[in-house]
Amino acid sequence: MSKDKKARDIGRLASRKKAARDNPGPSPLRGIGTFGMIGWSVAVPTVGGAFLGMWLDGAHPQDFSWVIALILGGVAIGAGIAWVWIDKEKGE
């Protein structure tokens, strides 16, 4: 093997290692973080809707249940937030 070929091979290997170091790729922990973010973005509006619904049921009773209506609204809002967040992450 000639010295020029060895030098090219070493240079190519070094550039591949540098590229791998500079761009490590997706981490397995990133998936766990994604699940956590999606979970919190759905859970917080849902629980907030439940508490607001309990207060409204006591303060302003109606023929329907505020709790159920606002839980469903919280799930819908949370799903929308999660959808937007996932679309933003796909774009990166």
C-alpha positions, 0 to 999 in steps of 0.5 A, a space after each residue: 500500500 502506498 503512502 498516498 493511499 494510507 494518507 487518504 484513508 487516514 484523512 477519510 477516517 478522521 473526517 468521518 470521526 469528526 462528522 460523527 462527533 459533530 453530528 451525534 444523531 438522535 439520542 434514545 433519551 430524546 424519545 423519552 423526553 418526547 413522550 414526557 412532553 406529549 404527556 404533560 401537554 395533554 395532562 395539564 389542560 385536562 386536569 386544569 379543565 377538571 378543576 375549573 369544571 368542579 368550581 363552575 359546577 358549584 358556582 354556576 350549576 347547569 343542566 350539563 356537567 362542567 367537569 365533563 365538558 372542560 375535561 373534554 376541552 382540555 384533552 382537545 387543547 392538549 392534543 392540539 398542543 402536542 400536535 404542534 409540538 410534534 410538527 415542530 420537532 419533525 422540522 428540526 
